[in-house]
Amino acid sequence: MLDALSEEIQLIILIIIIAVLFFLVSWNNKRNKNKLYHRDQRNFRKNYLKKKDKK
C-alpha cells in the first residue's frame, strides 16, 4: 500500500501519525489527572460509596 508513495511522503505521513498519537496521549493524560485531582476532597471511601449509590 505504501509502496506506491515515495520515501519522503512515507516519512511525512509517519511523522504526522506519531504527532497525532503524541497529542492524543497527552490530552488523555491531562484529562485523567484532572479526574484524579478534582475528586471530592480525594476521599476514596466517600467517592466509592457515592458511585456505588448511583448504580
ROSE-4610 file (N, C-alpha, C; in Angstrom, 1 decimal, always signed):
// ROSE-4610
residu = [M/M/M/L/L/L/D/D/D/A/A/A/L/L/L/S/S/S/E/E/E/E/E/E/I/I/I/Q/Q/Q/L/L/L/I/I/I/I/I/I/L/L/L/I/I/I/I/I/I/I/I/I/I/I/I/A/A/A/V/V/V/L/L/L/F/F/F/F/F/F/L/L/L/V/V/V/S/S/S/W/W/W/N/N/N/N/N/N/K/K/K/R/R/R/N/N/N/K/K/K/N/N/N/K/K/K/L/L/L/Y/Y/Y/H/H/H/R/R/R/D/D/D/Q/Q/Q/R/R/R/N/N/N/F/F/F/R/R/R/K/K/K/N/N/N/Y/Y/Y/L/L/L/K/K/K/K/K/K/K/K/K/D/D/D/K/K/K/K/K/K]
num = [1/1/1/2/2/2/3/3/3/4/4/4/5/5/5/6/6/6/7/7/7/8/8/8/9/9/9/10/10/10/11/11/11/12/12/12/13/13/13/14/14/14/15/15/15/16/16/16/17/17/17/18/18/18/19/19/19/20/20/20/21/21/21/22/22/22/23/23/23/24/24/24/25/25/25/26/26/26/27/27/27/28/28/28/29/29/29/30/30/30/31/31/31/32/32/32/33/33/33/34/34/34/35/35/35/36/36/36/37/37/37/38/38/38/39/39/39/40/40/40/41/41/41/42/42/42/43/43/43/44/44/44/45/45/45/46/46/46/47/47/47/48/48/48/49/49/49/50/50/50/51/51/51/52/52/52/53/53/53/54/54/54/55/55/55]
x = [+0.8/+0.0/+0.9/+1.9/+2.7/+3.8/+3.9/+5.0/+4.8/+3.6/+3.3/+3.7/+3.9/+4.3/+5.8/+6.3/+7.8/+8.2/+9.5/+10.0/+9.8/+9.9/+9.7/+8.2/+7.3/+5.9/+5.6/+6.2/+6.0/+6.6/+7.7/+8.3/+7.4/+6.9/+6.0/+4.7/+4.1/+2.9/+3.3/+4.4/+4.8/+5.0/+5.6/+5.8/+4.4/+3.5/+2.2/+1.4/+1.5/+0.8/+1.4/+2.7/+3.4/+3.0/+2.9/+2.5/+1.1/+0.2/-1.2/-1.4/-0.7/-0.7/-0.1/+0.9/+1.5/+0.5/-0.2/-1.2/-2.4/-2.8/-3.9/-3.5/-2.3/-1.8/-1.7/-1.1/-1.0/-2.4/-3.3/-4.7/-5.3/-5.2/-5.8/-5.1/-3.8/-3.1/-3.6/-3.8/-4.2/-5.7/-6.5/-7.9/-7.9/-7.1/-7.1/-6.6/-5.6/-5.1/-6.1/-6.9/-8.0/-9.0/-9.3/-10.3/-9.8/-8.5/-8.0/-7.9/-7.5/-7.3/-8.5/-9.6/-10.8/-11.9/-11.5/-12.5/-12.9/-13.9/-14.4/-13.4/-12.5/-11.5/-10.7/-10.6/-9.8/-10.0/-11.2/-11.5/-12.1/-11.3/-11.6/-13.0/-13.1/-14.3/-15.6/-15.5/-16.7/-17.0/-16.0/-16.2/-16.7/-16.2/-16.6/-18.1/-18.5/-19.9/-20.8/-20.4/-21.2/-21.4/-20.4/-20.5/-21.4/-21.2/-22.0/-23.5/-23.8/-25.2/-25.8/-25.0/-25.6/-26.0/-25.4/-25.7/-26.9]
y = [-1.2/+0.0/+1.3/+1.3/+2.4/+2.4/+1.3/+1.2/+2.1/+2.5/+3.5/+4.9/+5.2/+6.5/+6.6/+7.8/+8.0/+7.9/+7.7/+7.6/+8.9/+10.0/+11.3/+11.4/+11.0/+11.1/+10.1/+8.9/+7.9/+8.5/+9.1/+9.7/+10.8/+11.7/+12.7/+12.2/+11.1/+10.5/+9.9/+9.2/+8.6/+9.7/+10.8/+11.9/+12.4/+12.6/+13.1/+12.2/+10.9/+9.9/+9.9/+9.9/+10.0/+11.2/+12.4/+13.6/+13.5/+13.0/+12.8/+11.9/+10.8/+9.9/+10.5/+11.3/+12.0/+13.0/+13.8/+14.7/+14.0/+12.9/+12.1/+11.6/+11.1/+10.5/+11.7/+12.8/+14.0/+14.5/+14.6/+15.0/+14.0/+12.7/+11.7/+11.8/+12.0/+12.1/+13.3/+14.4/+15.6/+15.4/+14.8/+14.5/+13.6/+12.6/+11.6/+12.3/+13.2/+13.9/+14.8/+15.4/+16.3/+15.5/+14.3/+13.5/+13.1/+12.8/+12.4/+13.5/+14.7/+15.8/+16.6/+16.4/+17.2/+16.3/+15.3/+14.5/+15.2/+14.8/+15.5/+15.2/+16.1/+16.0/+14.8/+14.1/+13.0/+11.9/+11.7/+10.7/+9.4/+8.4/+7.2/+6.6/+6.4/+5.7/+6.5/+7.8/+8.7/+8.6/+8.7/+8.6/+7.3/+6.2/+4.9/+4.7/+5.1/+4.9/+5.8/+7.0/+7.8/+7.2/+6.6/+6.0/+4.7/+4.0/+2.8/+3.1/+4.2/+4.6/+5.0/+5.5/+5.9/+4.7/+3.6/+2.4/+1.8]
z = [+0.0/+0.0/+0.0/+0.9/+0.9/-0.1/-0.8/-1.8/-3.0/-3.3/-4.3/-4.0/-2.7/-2.3/-2.2/-2.5/-2.4/-0.9/-0.7/+0.7/+1.5/+0.8/+1.5/+2.0/+1.2/+1.6/+2.7/+2.7/+3.7/+5.1/+5.0/+6.2/+6.8/+5.9/+6.4/+7.0/+6.4/+6.9/+8.3/+8.4/+9.7/+10.8/+10.5/+11.4/+11.9/+10.9/+11.3/+12.2/+11.9/+12.7/+14.1/+14.2/+15.6/+16.3/+15.6/+16.3/+16.8/+16.0/+16.4/+17.6/+17.6/+18.7/+20.0/+19.8/+21.0/+21.6/+20.7/+21.3/+21.9/+21.3/+22.0/+23.3/+23.5/+24.7/+25.7/+25.3/+26.2/+26.7/+25.8/+26.1/+27.1/+26.9/+27.7/+29.1/+29.2/+30.4/+31.2/+30.6/+31.2/+31.8/+31.0/+31.4/+32.6/+32.6/+33.7/+35.0/+34.9/+36.0/+36.6/+35.7/+36.2/+36.9/+36.5/+37.1/+38.5/+38.7/+39.9/+40.9/+40.5/+41.4/+41.7/+41.0/+41.3/+41.9/+42.6/+43.3/+44.6/+45.2/+46.5/+47.6/+47.8/+48.9/+48.8/+47.7/+47.4/+48.5/+48.9/+49.9/+49.1/+49.1/+48.3/+48.8/+50.1/+50.6/+50.2/+50.4/+50.1/+48.6/+47.8/+46.4/+45.9/+46.5/+46.1/+46.5/+47.7/+48.1/+47.3/+46.9/+46.1/+44.7/+44.1/+42.8/+42.9/+44.0/+44.3/+44.4/+45.1/+45.3/+43.9/+43.0/+41.7/+40.9/+41.1/+40.3/+40.7]
